């Protein structure tokens, strides 16, 4: 599961942890990293930073798929 802000998605993170679903979080330094398997350190407050992060992740997926 991909979470953009662990603070606001705390319920979803907790439920995913109970169900043993891996959690990837885009997180800044002021977030709690409890029950998160992989943290992507970044500014998760700005619209442009989130848009760039999603664009970059999509680009990496396309590169890995060789598309």
Secondary structure, 3 states (H helix, E strand, C coil): CEECCCCCCHHHHHHHHHCCCCCEEEECCCCCCCCCCEEEECCCCCHHHHHHHHHHHHHHHHHHHCC
